[in-house]
Amino acid sequence: QTADQYHLSFPMREVPDKQYDENGQLYYSIIYDRNYRDMLYNQGVTYSIPAYVRLVNPTQASVDIVSTSVNARCREYVNTLGMNTSLRVIPADSVYVHLWPLGEWINKTYRITWAGEGIMELVDGKDCLLTHYSRVYQDYSLANDTLVVRPRLTSDWIKDIYQTDLYVRLFAENEGVLKIEEFQEISRLIEVIIGGVSAAIDHEALTITAVLPAGTKKAQILKAVKTADIRYEAYNGEVPTFNNTATKLTFGDKIYTISATAAPAEGNIDATLRSISVDGNPLPDFLAATLAYNNVEVTTESPVVTAVPNSATASVTITQASSLPGTATILVTAEAGNTQTYTLHLIAGRSRDASLASLTIDGKPYPLTEGETSYRTTVTKLPVVEATSTVPAATVLIEQAKGVPGFAQVRVTAEAGNVQNYTFSFVMDPRFEPCLEATPSLSLNTPVALTLSQPDAVYNIPVKDWTEQYIRFSWDAAADLMVYAGTSCFFDPANPDETLLDSFLVALPKGETTRYFDLRPTDLKDLAHRSLDGTLYLRFRISQDGNLTLTEWTENCLTQSVLLDLPSKNTIVADAREKYKIYLPDWKDKMVQVKWEGITDAAMFVADDCNFYLTADNIHVLQPSPFDFAAGKDSITVTPEITSLWNYSADNGFVYVRFVNNMEGILSMTDITKHEGETALTELNNEDWYCYQLDGGWRVVSKQPVQLAVYTLTGTLVRTLFLQPDVPAMLSLPQGVYVLRTTNGVKKLIN
């Protein structure tokens, strides 16, 4: 709507294409290829200046945004390099791939340093499939050297590769530590020497003051200023320059005023300090030529400032701060009588302690070494790291390892804001390495015989290669199959240890003739992440011989839906897209009470398909649904007649259910059929009275004398009954929805 004012000309409105999937399910899709991305980039949409998308649809729908690039899969398994971290690397680590987050670091200046014997080669590429020789974008050799990366260089890389991520492999000749450290490149004056004297520099007041020996003439002073020796750091090509009268010095965006005079008397003119301490601790970043220090943090209520002059003939007078925040001054008087003042602006300090008090890996304490930030250890499964800071005011953020091999990063931010990162590299326990060669692999569509004569059979599956697939375990025996999945080939299901990841039962689902268990991509990704190298090892428990077959399968209404069993109590989430199913053969000839408990109303739709619009007139919705439930506790009765009606439209015995509810609630399914001549009834939410259907009509029973009034939903009184204790009263009503009211409560009746 505002494209014109920003001079944007890319398409502002698009309609998705109508398509059908392999199951005939209708969906709509738009595919944006690289050309579209390039066009957006040319219109000014970059990685730091986003475009915004509004999705407009007339009905409720789910929207999936999916990347088909290899990088979408890479990010799931590759750990991200952290800023201000150390990573201990050995030659065998060349098999690992790390993510270099250019987009997150685009405005940072940082150095990458290798500290180790021999060369460390850093190879990067656009995806995680890079090797030493292929798919390489850049190649750096670091031998006790540093690679400095500035924002301009990062921006150029992003423009060149059209993405914000680089993937990195590290090839080290010997063990060493790779450090990534952020730093600031600030152009600054360090020292100005006038006539052999180091001038005092006040970076706040922007003054440069020099006192030369007594008797120095003005002409000599002017010459000394113009020929001053200037030490500085410049990162943008700045050069200090004097004005014509040598009274101003310009450096970058700062202009300093120069004052050079002769000392008032003979003697040593050095009025500088050798050191400043606060409460006995040396002042950080102290320079003798720097006079002002801001935001000096202290940890005591009455800090004591001390100072030592450079010259033994100089005297020092210190005025302590009277409160916090406050200012302490140090007046230095040289032997010649010239003076200069150092100023410290003191504030109440915050703790700078960013150390760890303790760390556990999978709940087991891990020993930490003081001063060490990079660790390496072997593991038997994907580890979970937990850590506690030494100082409670510090915060701890942990990025867990995404795989093994891989690493976890613990970032501790001290109360004062300084950060310390700890890196824990994880490699496979060497005992596990022979497992892959020692066990046969299970392949798709290839049956494998499991027999009682081989109870210790172990197979492996390449779970990492199957994370985009739907895998079904099918078992053709008459008894169930228990499957155990672990990270090693020698775990014992009878005595499980930490290498056992999961187990599942291959059983006979309702309405099926074959035993199976399904794994979805989300399940397989989770297992792949928790495995050591993308491989899982399977062991089995069987009670009879059979054949196990792994096949691919596709989602359908039956697999997408959650079974509402009878009896059961189910949590119904506030999501109308959630799909459920009912197995009608379980409901045959039964009176089923469906009870809702929630703080909001709910509507229950029953249909012959799981994908339908939630409207009562939809062709897939089965009558007499939808059923309306009132907030609080409400219930309806599904009679055998209704079940028989639904059965004509059932899908292999199943009908599908969806709910419209604004907040989560509980749905209970109960068989309330009475046998051996007992009356079938549906208990309502008030235990003092209830009603039930019988012979095409309704019966109402009360435990005490009470008057029952029956109203339409518009409030019209249609019937009044006087109920006697435990005496069923007949209630005949036209088809519709009614409200039943007594002095003991109100109930809705759907006829």
Buried (B, 14 or more C-beta within 10 A) or exposed (E): EEEEEEEBEEEEEEEEEEEEEEEEBEBEEEEEEEEEEEBBBEBEBBBEEEEEEEEEEEEEEEEEEEEEEEBEBBBBBBBBBBBBBBBBBBBEBBEBBBBBBBEBBBEBBBEBBBEBEEBBBBBBBBBBBBEEEEBBBBEBEBEEEEBEBEEEEBBEBBEEBEBBBBBBBBBBEEBBBBBBBEEEEEBBBEBBBBBEBBBBBBBEEBBBBBBBBBEBEEEBBBBBBEEBEBEBEBEEEBEBEBEEEBBBBBBBEBEBEBBBEBBBEEBBBBBBBEEBBBEEEEBEEBBBBBBBBEEBBBEEEEBBBBBEBBBEEBEBEBEBBEEBEBBBBBBBBBBBBBBBBBBBBBBEBBBBBBBBBEBBBBEEEBEBEEEEBBBBEEBBBBBBBBBEBBBEEBEBEBBBBBBBBBBBBBBBBBBBEBBBBBBBBBBBBEEBEEBBEEBEEBEEEEEBEBEEEEEEBBBBBBBBEBBEEBBBBBBBBEEBBBBBBBBBBBBEBEEEEBBBBBBBEBBBBBBEEEBBBBBBBEBBBBBBBBBBBBBBBBBBBBEEEBEBBBBEBEEEBBBBBBBBBBEEEBEBBBBBEBBBBBBBEBBEEBBBBBBBBBEBBBBBBBBBBBBBEBEEEBEBBBEBBBBBBBBEBBBBBBBBEBBEEBBEBBBEBBBBBBBBBEEEBEBBBBEBBEEEEEEBBBBBBBEEBBBBBEEEEBBBBBEEEBEBBBBBEEEEEEEEBEBEEEEBBEBEBEEEEBBBBBEBEBBBBEB
